[in-house]
Structures are given as C-alpha cells and as structure tokens.
Amino acid sequence: MLNCVEGNTTFYATPSREQCRQWRSQVPDDFRFLFKFPRQVTHDRLLAGAGSEVQAFLEILAPLEDVFGPFLLQLPAAFGPQHLDNLWRFIDALPAALSCTVEMRHSAFFSKGEAERALNRGLRQRNIARVCFDSRALFTAAPDSEATRDAQRKKPRVPVHLLPVDASPVIRYIGHPDLEANRPFLAPWVERVGTWIEEGRRPFVFMHMPDKGDALSLAVLWSKLLSERVPQAAALCFNEKQPQMGLF
C-alpha cells in the first residue's frame, strides 16, 4: 500500500500552514511524510547558519508533526568532506523528536576512503540512516527519449552503499523506462526489504521513473513483487474511477 510520500515540493517552496492542515486531514495516523529540507538550507547554505530558516520551516509544518517520517537531507555534490562539521552541527541542533536521513552526492563519500568512513561513523553515532540512491537501472537504458536523457543528465550515478543502523532504511530507486526491465534490479531489493519487514523494521521505499507518469506502474510492479515475498504487504490495486485525494 502507499503509506508514505517523499515531500519533494518542500525543497522548492514551503507550503502554507493551512495546506499542511489539509494534508494531515487526508491521511491516516500510520501514514508518513518524508519532507526535504528547503534548497536554501541544503544547497545554498550547505547547512551553515540556517537555524532561523529551519525553525520557521518546522513551525509551518507543525500540523503534520505526528505523521513525520525522517526528514530528507539531500545534499549536493558541492557538499564535500570539508563540510562534514556543518552536517553534525545541523543534525545535533535539530529538535530531539525529529529524525532525519542523509543523502550524499559528492564522490568522496562513495570511495570507501577516510571521507566515507568519517561520514558513516558520524551517522552511526547518531543512529541516522544513509539514503540509498539506486540509479543502476536508469543508466542501463538507451538514451532514446528526452525523458530518459533528461533523467540521466540530472540523476547522480553513484554506487549503491547501504549503512547498517537501527533507524528506518530509506531507498530511492530510479527505474528503467521499460517497466519489465526493472525486474532484475528490483529482485535484490525485494529480498532485502522483505527481510527488514520480517525483522519488524519500517523501510521507506520510493519509486521514480524518467517519465513521471510511469512511476505509478513501477510502484504497482514493486508492490506485487514485494507481496509475493511478504504476504502481509498487500499489493497495490488501483481503481481508475476512484477520485484523486489531491495530496500535493
């Protein structure tokens, strides 16, 4: 079932408090929002000196606080090893009740050298998950459509690195435009996510496609494969006549 959403919109613009109240009224208590911190905080300031912006952001989102998942700290390729102290100061200053998960783009954090070890140490000490960004399927696709070429230009091509911690895992999967071509790439995730669920953990898995209109089909395929591995994870079943809630 669809029981979480990646709040990408907050990266570009902060919603109104009334909009947040409306979103809260549209979801059940076990739903989770994983909001991205604003671009000004993560990309423009590189997490430095953003205390007032973060406080204002969280105050607006307060109507949703009982359905917060971990906040997404998506950091740009410009955020390198020399900025790690910014990350620790930022995380340590967050309200205790708020959790986050970190997505890195700089190549040094994927080289298995000292920079990556320092990152992983700090995350383990704080029990923070590292977002696993899996774009392997996307980059096996022939760049024969504008949507695929655009996705391959914009999405990072980084190794798949998971950091074992007790916090909820977060997976962002970017699919091959040919739906069926995703099966071999999804199979290892089905097994791993199935194991996490059996262990009583709550992984967050987000499905993306080069053409955003195809993402729902990928989500349906993913849920079908997962339900075959974990029967209690009900497969998605959409009724085209059912009205759209209007969330986001």
C-alpha positions in Angstrom: 0.0 0.0 0.0 1.0 3.6 -0.4 1.7 4.7 3.2 4.3 7.4 2.8 5.3 10.2 0.5 8.6 11.8 -0.4 7.9 15.5 0.1 9.9 16.8 -2.8 7.9 20.0 -3.0 9.3 21.5 0.2 12.8 21.5 -1.5 11.5 24.2 -3.8 8.8 26.0 -1.8 7.5 25.9 1.7 3.7 25.2 1.9 1.3 27.3 3.9 0.3 26.1 7.4 -3.3 25.7 6.1 -2.1 23.4 3.3 -0.3 21.4 6.0 -3.5 21.1 8.0 -5.3 19.9 4.8 -2.7 17.3 4.1 -3.0 16.0 7.7 -6.8 15.6 7.3 -6.2 13.5 4.2 -4.0 10.7 5.6 -4.4 8.1 8.3 -2.4 8.1 11.5 0.1 5.5 10.2 1.0 7.5 7.1 4.4 9.2 7.0 5.7 12.3 5.2 9.4 12.4 4.4 9.9 16.1 3.7 13.0 17.5 2.1 14.6 20.5 3.8 14.5 23.6 1.6 17.0 24.2 -1.1 18.2 27.4 0.6 19.3 25.3 3.7 20.9 22.3 2.0 22.2 23.7 -1.3 22.7 27.4 -0.9 23.9 27.5 2.7 25.4 23.9 2.8 23.7 23.6 6.2 25.7 26.5 7.7 23.9 29.2 9.7 20.4 28.1 8.7 18.9 27.9 12.2 16.3 30.6 11.7 15.2 29.2 8.3 14.9 25.7 9.8 12.9 26.9 12.8 10.5 28.8 10.5 10.1 25.8 8.2 9.3 23.4 11.1 6.8 25.8 12.6 4.8 25.8 9.4 4.9 22.0 9.1 3.8 21.6 12.8 0.3 20.4 11.9 1.9 17.3 10.5 4.3 16.5 13.3 2.5 13.3 14.4 3.0 11.9 10.9 6.6 13.0 10.3 8.9 10.3 8.9 12.6 11.1 8.8 13.3 14.4 7.1 15.4 14.1 3.9 18.7 15.9 4.0 19.6 15.7 0.3 23.0 17.3 -0.1 24.5 18.5 -3.4 27.8 17.3 -5.0 29.3 20.6 -3.7 28.9 19.3 -0.1 32.2 17.6 0.4 34.3 16.2 3.2 35.3 19.7 4.3 31.6 20.4 5.1 31.0 17.4 7.4 31.2 19.5 10.6 28.3 21.5 9.1 26.3 18.3 8.9 27.0 17.3 12.5 26.2 20.8 13.9 23.0 20.9 11.9 21.8 17.4 13.0 22.7 18.0 16.6 20.8 21.2 16.7 17.5 19.7 15.4 14.7 19.1 17.9 15.1 15.8 19.7 11.8 14.5 18.5 12.7 15.0 14.8 14.7 12.4 12.9 16.4 12.7 9.5 18.1 10.7 6.8 21.1 11.9 4.8 21.7 11.6 1.0 25.1 12.4 -0.2 26.2 13.2 -3.8 30.0 14.0 -3.5 32.1 11.2 -5.0 34.4 11.2 -1.9 31.5 9.7 0.2 31.4 6.7 -2.2 35.1 5.9 -2.4 35.4 3.8 0.7 38.2 6.1 1.9 38.5 8.2 5.0 35.8 10.7 4.0 33.2 7.9 3.7 34.4 6.3 6.9 34.1 9.6 8.8 30.6 10.1 7.4 29.5 6.6 8.3 31.0 6.9 11.8 29.0 10.1 12.5 25.8 8.7 11.2 26.2 5.5 13.3 26.9 7.6 16.4 23.6 9.4 15.8 21.7 6.3 14.6 20.9 8.1 11.3 20.2 6.2 8.1 22.0 7.0 4.9 19.7 7.3 1.9 20.5 4.5 -0.6 20.1 6.0 -4.1 19.9 3.3 -6.8 20.1 4.6 -10.3 21.6 1.5 -11.9 18.5 0.6 -13.9 18.2 4.1 -15.3 21.8 4.1 -16.6 21.4 0.8 -18.4 18.7 2.4 -20.6 19.4 3.6 -24.1 19.1 7.5 -24.2 16.4 7.2 -26.9 13.8 9.6 -25.4 14.0 13.1 -24.0 12.7 11.9 -20.6 15.5 9.3 -20.3 18.2 11.7 -21.5 17.0 14.3 -19.0 16.9 11.9 -16.1 20.4 10.6 -17.0 21.7 14.2 -17.1 20.1 15.1 -13.7 20.3 12.0 -11.6 23.6 11.1 -9.9 25.3 7.9 -11.0 26.7 6.7 -7.7 27.5 3.3 -6.2 24.8 1.7 -4.0 26.1 2.0 -0.5 23.9 0.9 2.5 24.8 1.8 6.0 23.5 -0.7 8.6 21.9 1.2 11.5 18.8 0.7 13.6 17.0 3.7 12.0 14.4 3.1 9.3 16.2 2.4 5.9 15.4 4.8 3.0 15.7 3.6 -0.6 15.2 5.9 -3.6 15.1 3.8 -6.8 15.2 5.3 -10.3 13.8 2.9 -12.8 14.5 1.8 -16.4 11.9 3.3 -18.8 10.9 -0.2 -19.9 8.9 -1.4 -17.0 9.7 -5.1 -17.3 13.5 -4.3 -17.5 13.3 -3.3 -13.8 12.6 -6.8 -12.5 16.2 -8.0 -12.1 17.1 -4.7 -10.5 14.2 -4.9 -8.1 14.7 -8.5 -7.1 17.6 -7.9 -4.6 15.5 -5.1 -3.0 12.5 -7.3 -2.7 14.6 -9.8 -0.6 16.3 -7.1 1.5 13.1 -5.1 2.2 11.2 -8.3 2.9 13.8 -9.3 5.5 13.6 -5.8 7.1 9.8 -6.1 7.3 10.1 -9.6 8.9 12.5 -8.1 11.4 9.9 -5.6 12.4 11.5 -2.6 10.8 9.8 0.1 8.6 11.7 0.7 5.5 10.7 3.6 3.2 11.0 2.8 -0.5 10.4 5.4 -3.2 9.9 4.6 -6.9 10.9 7.1 -9.6 10.8 6.8 -13.4 12.3 9.0 -16.2 8.8 9.8 -17.2 7.0 10.7 -14.0 3.7 9.4 -15.5 5.2 5.9 -15.4 6.1 5.9 -11.7 2.7 4.5 -10.7 3.2 1.5 -12.9 6.6 0.9 -11.3 5.1 1.2 -7.8 2.4 -1.4 -8.8 5.1 -3.8 -10.0 7.2 -3.2 -6.9 4.3 -3.9 -4.6 3.3 -7.0 -6.5 6.9 -8.4 -6.2 7.1 -7.5 -2.5 3.7 -9.0 -1.7 4.9 -12.3 -3.2 7.8 -12.2 -0.8 5.9 -10.8 2.2 2.2 -11.8 2.0 1.2 -9.3 4.7 2.5 -6.5 2.4 -0.7 -6.1 0.3 -0.2 -5.4 -3.4 -1.4 -2.1 -4.7 -4.7 -2.2 -6.5 -6.0 0.9 -8.2 -9.5 1.7 -9.2 -9.3 4.3 -12.0 -12.8 5.5 -11.1 -11.7 6.4 -7.6 -11.2 10.2 -7.1 -7.8 11.5 -6.5 -7.4 12.9 -3.0 -5.5 15.9 -4.1 -2.5 15.4 -1.9 0.3 17.6 -3.2 
